[in-house]
């Protein structure tokens, strides 16, 4: 029966909550009675659509135009555009929380503020997703053709692409959604086309045949950021796409090259023995005495029967292996540079899909590269050239998109010469025109840019911005034909006609003799992202937005893309716009799990922020794993990780608690180990804010109308002055923290003010004032309370926009503040009222209160109201206590307090001390069961004596000083002192209770 009754009550509560949520969707009703407790769904249900409808997030809000001058300045920031392919994780949530609190702070300060949203087309990632979708129906992109496949991708994007924007809204991001951009929009595509053409015409972009990171699975070059480095400790079998069996890695194979016209051999070692089919030399160090006699000699390739020169190069490490290195220029980055220095040939032994071609020899032609690995090894054994195979710790590069093993391949591609742009970017930071925060990242900036290499921008995909370049040929012999690798025979243009005009002029050939073929490749996604700060405003057109909002103010992102995105935006901003795209870069740390591990789907610790906001069961987390692309082994591992970390699932925390937690974690230069339990703690803080505001509103009363300004009346008590001083201190600390990107400092300041100053002290102090005070005292206190609520909510608003809006709307307004929303209300600045003298005095009073509470908490029930006697060390201390007698009585829930100077307190008290200034004696006689307390103390004392005796025996054993480590001896000494102190306190308490008999 009781269980049925409880179930009915739970259902009733659920029905009431559902009804309340439905009502929130219909209208904003904040005039009624506040619900008894904080409910994130109730609070967050309707505010965001209202903010959008009112236009609060637009830079035009509150002014006739976003382009008019604003004496308070402007703040412009772009979102690091997330990939359109999937959903956001907690790393994205950190980015949005940090950026949004900055944006809201600047907006509330009255600056013309624009946070421009957008989404990236994510070339490789999106194409992989759509191709997998097609594969389920037995089709490939080639079955559809280029146009048909792109139509399929656009359809997928239209179906799935809005999930990210939904998540961004749930996190509370205050974007101007009317300015949202997608990197494949026509506006941005025009900018990409214009940028390529200008840079190509200027010679910055050129065609060249160089080594690239190649995915045989994707048949495309990939960027460095898409290369994951898998560390192996030795021999390891790895799964590779398109291979049924696992492939061996983490071994070093040694084999011999016969020296020409000699019985001698040169032994070399490699982790990729199949690449020896493309060897064109053997290198030794010029100072290596072992090979002095071989300078100028050759070795014989065992399968090509060709002479390979022994070249001298100081890059060889004489101490590693035999000191002789095989050189495979077309399949190894280091070897590529050696080949350029020694003018060696480049032999590409593979097709685009990783099959050995004719250059690799008829014996191995047609084999997959890793099947050829075994075949080459066996063939070397047959020829007697194999030496040995050893375990070899190594790093294997894998493609993050296809999980394929990355193969360095020679390919004709488009490159950006970054030398001049890198030098300008270095100078921008050195001169202080571009600030990087935290400053420690400048070292990385300089290292990358001082060692810059040409940037490969070609991708062998269909989804993306097709390269607007055309290969030129001719209908007859009116001009000589060129090679595809020759940059001279490539022209670029917005249209084929424009490109034809360029070709005609360059080669002096009539238009009707020119033939063009557009490059099939698309541009690296980072190319369009590098243009993002100005392409979103319509560049190359001189739009009003471009004139107003370029350059931007700040770029905030994770430090992992400092080079891939940030540096390249600086490159193109300076090159194409003649100005930096932003004045400052703030780089936040990476989010890791509670154990400090990197977020990984296979560990099961990648969390959707919506799951933290709304809560999710353990079974729900498991189900999400099956909806991804993990294999069963990876799913099993991830499920185990979820069971260990989220055994009860994730409780509902709400957006505000998540945002606050993420910002509170964001200490400069340190990675964030996010424990969901911390987020739950801030959920409790939200509930505390709700209850405190509800109580405060009751204290103000339904008819309360605040004074027109916060100007003091002169009737304020010492406690009123203290809370205003604490408020002023919080205001100044928070503004300074925002300027310095000290997010833990800001969140700590606002948290401490609300919890420890306002809730724990001032609201408790107000209870007897409102109940027993005069009309003037009550009115003064209410106005001070209102100032604290109004200012405190505005201080908190950038971090907790939903909860603060809900509570702010329930406050009455001053005549001078008619802001319709807290998100456009003035942010508190330049606060006056800080009073260091009263802060010092009140700190002592708080110490007295804490000591009094501590002295009574072990023995007295919470509702007991004992008398307390304070023995002061000086008249000054007694006078200070007298000044705050009322607040001390209230905060310690004492019956009456007695301030003594020289007199002794009556018997029957327990005692504590506040330094050497004050003794605190709490009367226990008549309020406790003396015999029971003495029995408890005796038991505690007996146990303590046993522990002390054991420790004494341990420390008195023979050779203790010589055999026991110093750290252990020091620990034992500290324990002994703690035991002695505790025993003294117990004996003092026993004596006090005995006097009560």
Secondary structure, DSSP 8 states (H G I E B T S, - for coil): -HHHHHHHHHHHHHHHHHHHHHHHHH----SS---SS--HHHHHSSHHHHHHHHTTTSTTTTSS-TTS--TT-EEEEE---EETTS---HHHHHHHHHHHHHHHHHHHTT-EEEEE-EEE--HHHHHHHHHHHHHTTT--HHHHHHHHHHHHHHHHHHHHTHHHHHHHHHTT----GGG-EETTSHHHHHHHHHHHHHHHHTTSEEEEEEEEEEETTTTEE--GGGEEEEEESS-EEE--TT-SS-EEESEEEEEEEEETTSS-EEEEEES-GGGGGG--EEEE-TT-GGGGGGTT-EEE-TTT--EEEEEE-TTS-TTSTTSEEEE-GGG-HHHHHHHHHHT------B-TTSBB-GGG-TTTTT-BHHHHHHHHHHHHHHTT-EEEEEE--EEEEEETTT--B-EEEEEEEEEE--HHHHHHHHHHHHTTSSEEESTTHHHHHHHHHHT---EE-EE--SSS-B--EEEEEESSTTS----TT-GGGEEE-SSHHHHHHHHHHHHT--GGGEEEEE---EE-HHHHHHTHHHHTTTTTS--HHHHHHSS-SEEEEEGGGIIIIIIHHHHHIIIIISS-S-SEEEEE--EEETTS-B--GGGT----HHHHHH-B-HHHHHHHHHTTT--HHHHHHHHHHHHHH-TT-B----HHHHHHHHHHH--TT--EEE-HHHHHHHHHHHHHHHHHHHHHHHHH-TT----SS----S---HHHHHHHHHHHHHHHHHHHHHHTT-HHHHHHHHHHIIIIIIIIIIHHHHHHHHHH--HHHHHHHHHHHHHHHHHHHHHHTTT-HHHHHHHHHTS---TT---SSGGGS----S-----HHHHHHHHHHHHHHHHHHHHHHTTS-TT----EEEEESSHHHHHHHHHTHHHHHHHTT-S-EEEESS----SSEEEEEETTTEEEEEE-TTTS-HHHHHHHHHHHHHHHHHHHHHHHHHHTSTTHHHHS-HHHHHHHHHHHHHHHHHHHHHHHHHHHHHTT-
